[in-house]
Amino acid sequence: MNALQDKGTDAQADVKAFIESNEVKEYSVLAALQLAKAQVEAQDLSAALEQLKWAQSNTQDAALLPLISYRIARIETEMGNFDAATAELSNVTDAAWTGRIAELRGDIAIRQGDKDAAYAAYTEAQQAADASPTLQMKLDDLAK
């Protein structure tokens, strides 16, 4: 993993080889998450999405599934695949993710031009325990 941190996307081949050769799938899943992060930073969203979907189908760790689904939804949103993003968000049922999921639903609604749905989603997110500090700014922007 140090290679990925040091070389960024130049280390993709090394990380992919690690993922393919590692017998402990959870290590490979974690490597795939790190690779997806580097790919997002390099604006290679389709490659990052591929890594995240692989991680999602190969993890046995139930605690990672909401994180992976959330990241997939964020990438789908950035790619303009709003229906896919919304469908992915519906897979996250863990109450600890309520605020983040509602906020991303609001972000999707904004990008689709639905300010009323965005306001409702941001208001829901604001009530959650994991509310983002940027929510009030988003709500204020909607009021303008």
N, C-alpha and C positions, 0 to 999 in steps of 0.2 A: 504494500500500500504506500510505502514511502516513495516508490518510483512514481506513482500517480501524483503525489503531492509535489514532488520535485520537478517532474517533467510535464505535468498537465496532460493534455490530450496526446502528446507525443508518446506516452507510455501505454496507450490503448491496447496495442498488440500484446504487451506483457501482461496486462491485467486480464485480457480476454483469455490468454493461455492459462493463467492462474485459475480463472473461473472454470474452464473446461477440464482442467486436470485435477482439481481439488475434489477429494472424495467426501469431505465434510461440506455438504451443500450449504449450510448456514454461513460458512466463511465465504463461499462463492456468492451468496446473496448479498452479504455485506460489501463485497468487492464490487458487485454490480451496482449497488447503490452509490458507492463512491465514484465509479466510472460514469454513471448517469449524471452525477453532480458536475463532474468535469466537462461532460458533453454539453450540459445546459450552459455552463459558463462560456463555452466555446461557440454557443448558439447553434449547436447541432441537435436540435430538438427531436428529430425523428430517431436518431441513434439513442438518445437518452430515453425516449419512450420505449424503444425496443428493450433496453436493459431493464427498465422498471417492470415491464410486462413479464419478462423472464423471471425477475426476482419474485414477482407476485405469484407466479405459478410454481415456483420452486421452494418457497419458504415454508417451513413448518412452524415458524414462530408467529403465533396469533397477535403478538404485540406489534409486529412489524407491518401487518396487513393494512391497518388504517393509515399509517405513514406512507406506505407505497401507493395506496389508492389516492390519497390526497395529492401526492406528487404527480401521479399520472393525470389527475384532473387538472392540476395547474398547467401542465404541459399541453394537454388537449385544449385548454382555454387559450393559451398563447398561440396555438396553431389554428384557432378559430373553429375548433370542433366542439361547439357548445353542448350539443346533445350528448356526445360521448363523455364530456366532462361531467355533465349533470348525472348521467347514468352511473359513472364511476363514483361520484359522491354518495349516491344512494347505497353503495356497498358499505359505507362507514356507519356503523351503528353504535360505536363506543361513545358513551356520554362525554368522555373527556375531550372529544373532538368537536363537540356541538358548535362552539363559537367559531372555530376555524372553518368548519364546513359551511355554516351560515354566511360567514363573510365572503367566502369564495363564491357561493351562490349569488350573493349581491354583486360581486365583481362581474360574474357572468351576465347577470341581468343588465348591468350598466353597459357592457359591451354589446348587448343585444338591443339597447335603447329603451329598456323597460325600467324607468326610474321608480315607479311605484313598487315593483317587485324588489328592486334593489334596496329601497328604503325599508321595506318590511324585513328583508333578510338581514340588513345591517342592524336593525333594531333588535331582532332576535339574537344576533351575535353579541350585541352589547350586553345582553342579560346573562350570557353564559360565563362560567367560571374562567374560561380560557380566552376571554375577550382581548382583542388586540388594542393597543393604545392608539392605533391609527383610525379606529372606527369613528370616533367623533369627527375627525377631519372629513372622512367620507360622507358622513351624515350632513355636515355643514356644507360640503360641496353640492349635495343634492338640493339643499334649501335655497341655493342661489338661483 
